[in-house]
Each structure stands twice: as structure tokens, then as C-alpha cells.
């Protein structure tokens, strides 16, 4: 014979002066889910449209979260239709469980927001405040990085050489093929479009000037920085963020190690070393692509292309791209580290910070490039 706690759930339904009176009994628990759903369906079918219902749980021998959830769901659904449903019980534990298990299946619709001038100003103000906080946080973190770097310089034994070499391998060596490919294709495209436009004026030969200066001064370093921001910057944020989620960074602090010295400084230094190397490789790949297209589409031979390139390009054009690279690398590494340390304890937070890292890094790379362009123009370099 089944015990009271494992008895089949039952529902006695009767009409009480136009209202529905329901007396529940048995075990309303997860192991009786099919029977519970069947009884809830019967109660729903017999609910009057106006008088409502009173559901008594006093004879229920066992009620768990599933039973409470189903009853709360029934009450919430019918009350949205305008039918009053009352859940009562002489056992206080039933009331406590029903109060704890609240149903949030259907969130109430958000009121329609009319966008006005004030709302636009509020959004702008919030964006400015967030930007200011990011700038202050970035300045504070920059100070920590400077202190960590100074500590490494004053105490070389603290510096982790294997970590630096490993990061250079991941950034420069593993990243070189994709950067070469993209730079080669972009060089081909720029040269092709330049030839098609310059042919209208009989000046196809000037495509060498166009591609040479553009690739060496701007495209090579920009393409490389954007690729590194998306590839290595996101990896830095994900790595540091995962360590933050698993409390490994707190463990480093407990062991007396500075996370800035152990995690951030080697990565930023590896970026500063790797990005100029990749910029040079990108520039060479872009010029090869431009020379190939100039030969195929413009009838400019390789010897002619190289001779004209040598007469047009000076060391200044070559130096501009390489000078920008370390600064862009520092910005990428700084932003990636900040966003990684900002990760909270959830996977959603990790994804959000990785996305923010890539977006902010690419934005700041373009800003830095613009500042350098204005600077070099002002000194006529």
C-alpha cells in the first residue's frame, strides 16, 4: 500500500454558490508531474468565467517546488484573464513555499517610451559619464602598469621571460600568415581601383605613388592593428577574464604575486615588440600585391614598379608606420587587460567584456592614427 507522501494527487471539484471549490489531496510533487498537469487541465476547463475559484491545499500530503510552481502558474494565468483564483491551506509550510515560488513566465510589457528631447539629452549625458569613468579607470590602470613595469625594471628577476617569448610567438609568429594574406589582398584591391581611376587621365604610372605611400604610412599599420585587436586583444581579455572568473587572480595575490607584473606587463611588452614586426611584414605583402596587380592590369613591369617606388618612397614614409605601431600596440594591450580584469563571475560578463575590448581597441587605434596624422602633418614629416 502506498504511503501518504507518495499517494496519487487528487482534486475534488464542486460548485459552491457559483464559484468553483477545489480540494486537493495526495502528493503534488515532481514524480507525479503527468498526473498533476492532467488535474490542472481539468480545473482550468471547469473554471467559471466570473465567480472564480478557491483551491484548498490542506489535504495535500507533499508539496514541492514543481507542485507550487504549477499552482502559481494556474493562478497567474487565470488572473490575467480576470478570473479570481485563491490558494488556501491550513498548513503554513504550503503558504511559505507558494510565496517563494513566484511565477515570472510572462513579464509585463514595458510601457511605450516616447523619445523626446529630454530623453536624448539623458542618453547623451549617461554616455558622457560612462566615457569619463572609462577614461579615469584607464588612467588609474595605466598608472598600475607603469608601476609594475618599473618594478620589473628595478628587479629583473621578477620578469617572466618565457611568458614574453610565448606571447610573441602567439602574436607575431602565429599571426603573420593571416596578416600577410589580408595585406596582400588589400594591396591588390587598392592598386586595381587606382589603376582604373588613373587610366581616365593617362596617369596609370602614378598608381605606384598611391599604393606605396598609402600602404607604408597608413594601411599596413592600420590593418595590422585592427587584426591584432580582434585576434590577440580578444584573446588577452578572454584569458585574463577566465582567470578572474576562476579566482586565479585572487590566488596570485594571496601568493604575494602582482597580477600586473605576471599577466599584464609581459602581454603588453609582447605586443609592443610584435606589432612593428607585423607592420613591416604587412607593408611588404601589400606592396607585393600592388606590384602584381600593376603588372597584370596596368602593364607596369616589376623593374619599372620597383624603380619608381624607390624614387618616390623615402625613409620618412617607411618610418611613419613603424613609429605608430608601438603606441597602437600599447593601447590595444591596455584596453584588453582592463576589460579582462573587469570580468565578473558569469559567462555573459566574459562575452560582454571581450566584445567591449575589441570595439574599444579598434576605435582607439583609429583615434591614435588620426592624432598621429595631424602630428606628422604639423611637423611636415
C-alpha positions as CSV (number, residue, x, y, z in Angstrom):
1,X,0.0,0.0,0.0
2,X,1.4,3.4,-0.9
3,X,2.3,5.8,1.8
4,X,0.6,9.2,2.2
5,X,3.6,11.0,0.8
6,X,3.6,9.0,-2.4
7,X,-0.2,8.9,-3.0
8,X,-1.5,9.9,-6.3
9,X,-2.6,13.6,-6.5
10,X,-6.3,14.1,-6.5
11,X,-8.6,17.1,-7.0
12,X,-12.2,17.1,-5.8
13,X,-14.1,19.7,-7.8
14,X,-17.6,21.0,-6.8
15,X,-19.7,24.0,-7.4
16,X,-20.1,26.3,-4.3
17,X,-22.7,29.0,-5.0
18,X,-21.5,29.7,-8.5
19,X,-17.8,29.6,-7.5
20,X,-15.5,26.6,-8.0
21,X,-14.3,24.9,-4.9
22,X,-11.4,22.6,-5.4
23,X,-10.0,20.3,-2.6
24,X,-6.5,18.9,-3.4
25,X,-5.0,15.8,-1.8
26,X,-2.2,13.4,-2.3
27,X,1.4,14.1,-3.3
28,X,1.8,17.2,-5.6
29,X,5.5,16.6,-6.4
30,X,7.8,16.2,-9.4
31,X,7.4,12.4,-9.5
32,X,3.7,12.9,-10.2
33,X,4.1,15.6,-12.9
34,X,1.9,14.0,-15.7
35,X,-1.0,13.5,-13.3
36,X,-0.6,17.0,-11.9
37,X,-0.8,18.5,-15.3
38,X,-3.9,16.5,-16.1
39,X,-5.6,17.7,-13.0
40,X,-4.7,21.3,-13.7
41,X,-6.2,20.9,-17.2
42,X,-9.5,19.7,-15.6
43,X,-9.6,22.6,-13.1
44,X,-8.9,25.1,-15.9
45,X,-11.7,23.7,-18.1
46,X,-14.3,23.9,-15.2
47,X,-13.3,27.4,-14.0
48,X,-16.3,29.8,-14.2
49,X,-15.6,33.0,-16.2
50,X,-16.8,35.3,-13.5
51,X,-17.1,33.7,-10.0
52,X,-13.6,32.4,-9.8
53,X,-12.2,29.5,-7.7
54,X,-11.0,28.6,-4.3
55,X,-8.3,25.9,-4.2
56,X,-7.7,24.3,-0.8
57,X,-4.4,22.5,-0.3
58,X,-5.0,21.4,3.3
59,X,-5.1,17.7,2.5
60,X,-2.0,17.8,0.3
61,X,0.5,15.4,2.0
62,X,3.5,16.5,0.0
63,X,4.1,19.7,-2.0
64,X,7.4,20.5,-3.7
65,X,8.6,23.3,-5.9
66,X,7.0,21.8,-9.0
67,X,3.6,21.5,-7.4
68,X,3.8,25.0,-6.1
69,X,5.0,26.3,-9.5
70,X,2.1,24.7,-11.3
71,X,-0.5,26.1,-8.9
72,X,1.1,29.5,-9.0
73,X,1.1,29.3,-12.8
74,X,-2.6,28.5,-12.9
75,X,-3.4,31.4,-10.5
76,X,-1.3,33.9,-12.5
77,X,-2.7,32.8,-15.9
78,X,-6.3,32.9,-14.8
79,X,-6.0,36.2,-13.0
80,X,-4.6,37.8,-16.2
81,X,-7.9,36.7,-17.8
82,X,-9.8,38.4,-15.0
83,X,-10.7,35.2,-13.1
84,X,-10.0,35.3,-9.4
85,X,-8.2,32.2,-8.0
86,X,-7.5,31.8,-4.3
87,X,-4.9,29.3,-2.9
88,X,-5.6,28.5,0.7
89,X,-4.1,25.9,3.1
90,X,-4.3,25.2,6.8
91,X,-0.6,24.1,6.7
92,X,1.8,27.1,7.0
93,X,4.6,25.4,5.1
94,X,2.4,25.4,2.0
95,X,1.9,29.1,2.1
96,X,5.7,29.7,2.6
97,X,6.5,27.5,-0.4
98,X,3.9,29.2,-2.6
99,X,5.2,32.6,-1.6
100,X,8.7,31.6,-2.5
101,X,7.9,30.1,-5.9
102,X,6.7,33.1,-7.9
103,X,5.8,32.8,-11.5
104,X,7.5,35.1,-14.0
105,X,6.6,33.3,-17.2
106,X,5.2,36.4,-18.9
107,X,6.9,39.7,-17.9
108,X,4.5,42.7,-18.2
109,X,5.1,44.6,-21.4
110,X,7.3,47.7,-20.9
111,X,5.4,50.9,-21.4
112,X,5.9,52.5,-24.7
113,X,8.6,55.2,-24.4
114,X,8.2,58.3,-26.4
115,X,11.6,59.6,-27.4
116,X,11.8,63.3,-26.7
117,X,14.5,65.9,-26.5
118,X,14.9,65.3,-22.7
119,X,15.4,61.5,-23.3
120,X,18.0,62.2,-26.0
121,X,19.9,64.6,-23.6
122,X,19.7,62.0,-20.8
123,X,21.2,59.3,-23.1
124,X,23.9,61.7,-24.2
125,X,24.7,62.6,-20.5
126,X,24.9,58.9,-19.5
127,X,27.2,58.2,-22.4
128,X,29.5,61.1,-21.4
129,X,29.5,59.9,-17.8
130,X,30.4,56.4,-18.8
131,X,33.1,57.7,-21.1
132,X,34.5,59.8,-18.3
133,X,34.6,56.8,-15.9
134,X,36.3,54.7,-18.6
135,X,38.9,57.4,-19.0
136,X,39.5,57.7,-15.3
137,X,39.7,53.9,-14.9
138,X,42.1,53.7,-17.8
139,X,44.3,56.4,-16.3
140,X,44.4,54.6,-13.0
141,X,45.2,51.3,-14.7
142,X,47.9,53.0,-16.8
143,X,49.5,54.1,-13.5
144,X,49.4,50.5,-12.2
145,X,51.1,49.3,-15.4
146,X,53.8,51.9,-15.2
147,X,54.5,51.0,-11.5
148,X,54.5,47.3,-12.5
149,X,56.9,47.9,-15.3
150,X,59.2,50.0,-13.1
151,X,59.2,47.2,-10.6
152,X,60.2,44.7,-13.3
153,X,63.0,47.1,-14.5
154,X,64.3,47.6,-10.9
155,X,64.0,43.8,-10.2
156,X,64.8,41.9,-13.4
157,X,64.4,38.6,-11.6
158,X,60.7,39.3,-11.4
159,X,60.4,39.5,-15.2
160,X,59.0,36.3,-16.8
161,X,61.0,35.8,-20.0
162,X,59.3,32.6,-21.0
163,X,55.9,34.2,-20.9
164,X,57.1,37.1,-23.1
165,X,58.6,34.7,-25.6
166,X,55.4,32.6,-25.6
167,X,53.2,35.7,-26.2
168,X,55.5,36.9,-29.1
169,X,55.1,33.5,-30.7
170,X,51.3,33.6,-30.4
171,X,51.1,37.2,-31.6
172,X,53.8,37.6,-34.2
173,X,54.6,34.1,-35.5
174,X,51.1,32.6,-35.5
175,X,49.5,35.9,-36.6
176,X,51.9,36.6,-39.6
177,X,50.2,34.3,-42.2
178,X,46.7,35.9,-41.9
179,X,48.1,39.4,-41.8
180,X,50.2,38.8,-44.9
181,X,47.2,37.4,-46.7
182,X,44.9,40.2,-45.9
183,X,47.5,42.9,-46.6
184,X,48.3,41.2,-50.0
185,X,44.6,41.3,-50.9
186,X,44.1,44.9,-49.8
187,X,47.2,45.9,-51.7
188,X,45.8,44.2,-54.8
189,X,42.4,45.9,-54.4
190,X,43.9,49.4,-53.8
191,X,46.1,49.1,-56.9
192,X,43.3,47.8,-59.1
193,X,41.0,50.6,-58.2
194,X,43.8,53.2,-58.5
195,X,44.7,51.9,-62.0
196,X,41.1,52.0,-63.2
197,X,40.6,55.6,-62.0
198,X,44.0,56.9,-63.1
199,X,43.7,55.4,-66.6
200,X,41.0,58.1,-67.3
201,X,43.7,60.7,-67.1
202,X,46.5,58.7,-68.7
203,X,48.4,58.6,-65.4
204,X,48.4,54.8,-64.6
205,X,52.1,55.1,-63.6
206,X,51.1,57.2,-60.5
207,X,49.5,54.1,-59.0
208,X,53.0,53.3,-57.6
209,X,52.9,56.6,-55.7
210,X,49.4,56.0,-54.5
211,X,49.9,52.5,-53.2
212,X,53.4,53.0,-51.9
213,X,52.6,56.0,-49.7
214,X,49.2,54.7,-48.7
215,X,50.4,51.3,-47.7
216,X,53.5,52.4,-45.9
217,X,52.1,55.3,-44.0
218,X,48.5,54.1,-43.2
219,X,47.2,50.8,-44.5
220,X,49.8,48.5,-43.2
221,X,49.8,49.7,-39.6
222,X,46.0,50.1,-39.5
223,X,45.2,46.7,-40.9
224,X,47.8,45.1,-38.6
225,X,46.5,46.9,-35.5
226,X,42.9,46.1,-36.3
227,X,43.7,42.4,-36.9
228,X,45.7,42.2,-33.7
229,X,42.9,44.0,-31.7
230,X,40.5,41.4,-32.9
231,X,42.8,38.4,-32.6
232,X,45.2,38.9,-29.8
233,X,43.3,41.6,-27.9
234,X,40.2,39.5,-27.6
235,X,42.4,36.5,-26.5
236,X,44.0,38.6,-23.8
237,X,40.6,39.7,-22.5
238,X,39.3,36.1,-22.6
239,X,42.4,34.6,-20.8
240,X,42.5,37.2,-18.0
241,X,38.7,37.2,-17.7
242,X,38.7,33.4,-17.4
243,X,41.3,33.6,-14.7
244,X,39.2,36.3,-12.9
245,X,36.1,34.0,-13.1
246,X,38.0,31.1,-11.6
247,X,39.5,33.3,-8.9
248,X,43.1,32.6,-10.1
249,X,44.0,36.2,-10.0
250,X,42.9,36.4,-6.3
251,X,45.1,33.3,-5.8
252,X,48.1,35.1,-7.3
253,X,47.6,38.0,-4.9
254,X,47.4,35.5,-2.0
255,X,50.7,34.0,-3.1
256,X,52.2,37.5,-3.0
257,X,52.4,38.0,-6.7
258,X,51.3,41.1,-8.5
259,X,48.8,40.2,-11.4
260,X,50.0,43.3,-13.3
261,X,53.6,42.0,-13.3
262,X,52.7,38.4,-14.0
263,X,49.9,38.8,-16.6
264,X,49.7,42.3,-18.0
265,X,53.3,43.5,-18.4
266,X,54.5,40.5,-20.5
267,X,51.5,40.7,-22.8
268,X,51.8,44.5,-23.4
269,X,55.5,44.2,-24.0
270,X,55.0,41.3,-26.4
271,X,52.5,43.4,-28.3
272,X,54.9,46.4,-28.4
273,X,57.6,44.1,-29.9
274,X,55.4,42.2,-32.2
275,X,53.3,44.9,-33.8
276,X,56.2,46.8,-35.6
277,X,57.4,43.4,-37.0
278,X,53.9,42.6,-38.3
279,X,53.5,46.1,-39.7
280,X,56.7,45.6,-41.7
281,X,55.5,42.2,-43.0
282,X,52.1,43.7,-43.8
283,X,53.7,46.6,-45.7
284,X,55.8,44.2,-47.8
285,X,52.9,41.9,-48.5
286,X,50.7,44.9,-49.5
287,X,53.4,46.2,-51.9
288,X,53.8,42.8,-53.5
289,X,50.1,42.7,-54.1
290,X,50.1,46.2,-55.6
291,X,53.0,45.3,-57.8
292,X,51.4,42.2,-59.1
293,X,48.2,44.0,-60.0
294,X,50.1,46.9,-61.5
295,X,51.8,44.4,-63.8
296,X,48.7,42.5,-64.7
297,X,46.2,45.4,-65.1
298,X,48.4,48.4,-65.7
299,X,51.2,46.9,-67.8
300,X,53.8,48.3,-65.4
301,X,56.7,45.8,-65.2
302,X,58.2,44.7,-62.0
303,X,61.5,46.6,-62.7
304,X,59.6,49.8,-63.5
305,X,57.4,49.4,-60.4
306,X,60.5,49.0,-58.1
307,X,62.4,51.8,-59.7
308,X,59.5,54.2,-59.4
309,X,58.8,53.1,-55.9
310,X,62.4,53.7,-55.0
311,X,62.3,57.2,-56.4
312,X,59.0,58.1,-54.7
313,X,59.3,56.5,-51.3
314,X,61.7,58.0,-48.8
315,X,62.7,56.7,-45.3
316,X,60.1,59.1,-43.8
317,X,57.2,57.1,-45.3
318,X,58.6,53.9,-44.1
319,X,59.3,55.3,-40.6
320,X,55.8,56.8,-40.1
321,X,54.1,53.4,-40.0
322,X,56.7,51.8,-37.7
323,X,56.6,54.8,-35.3
324,X,52.8,54.4,-34.9
325,X,52.9,50.7,-34.3
326,X,54.3,50.6,-30.7
327,X,51.8,53.2,-29.5
328,X,48.9,51.3,-31.1
329,X,50.2,48.1,-29.5
330,X,50.3,49.7,-26.1
331,X,46.7,51.0,-26.4
332,X,45.4,47.5,-27.6
333,X,47.2,45.7,-24.7
334,X,46.0,48.3,-22.1
335,X,42.3,48.1,-23.2
336,X,42.4,44.3,-23.4
337,X,43.8,44.0,-19.9
338,X,41.4,46.4,-18.4
339,X,38.4,44.6,-19.9
340,X,39.8,41.3,-18.8
341,X,40.1,42.4,-15.2
342,X,36.6,43.8,-15.4
343,X,35.0,40.4,-16.0
344,X,32.6,39.3,-13.3
345,X,31.6,35.7,-12.4
346,X,29.4,34.8,-15.3
347,X,30.0,33.7,-18.9
348,X,27.7,36.5,-20.1
349,X,30.1,39.0,-18.5
350,X,33.0,37.4,-20.2
351,X,31.4,37.7,-23.6
352,X,30.4,41.3,-23.0
353,X,33.9,42.3,-21.9
354,X,35.5,40.6,-24.9
355,X,33.2,42.4,-27.2
356,X,33.9,45.7,-25.5
357,X,37.6,45.1,-25.7
358,X,37.6,44.6,-29.4
359,X,35.3,47.5,-30.1
360,X,37.2,49.9,-27.9
361,X,40.6,48.8,-29.1
362,X,39.6,49.3,-32.8
363,X,38.1,52.7,-32.0
364,X,41.2,53.9,-30.1
365,X,43.5,52.6,-32.8
366,X,41.7,54.8,-35.4
367,X,41.8,57.7,-33.0
368,X,45.6,57.3,-32.4
369,X,46.1,57.0,-36.1
370,X,44.2,60.3,-36.6
371,X,46.2,62.0,-33.9
372,X,49.5,60.9,-35.5
373,X,48.3,62.0,-38.9
374,X,47.7,65.5,-37.5
375,X,51.0,65.5,-35.7
376,X,53.1,64.4,-38.7
377,X,51.2,67.0,-40.9
378,X,52.0,69.7,-38.4
379,X,55.8,68.9,-38.5
380,X,55.7,68.2,-42.2
381,X,57.1,64.7,-41.8
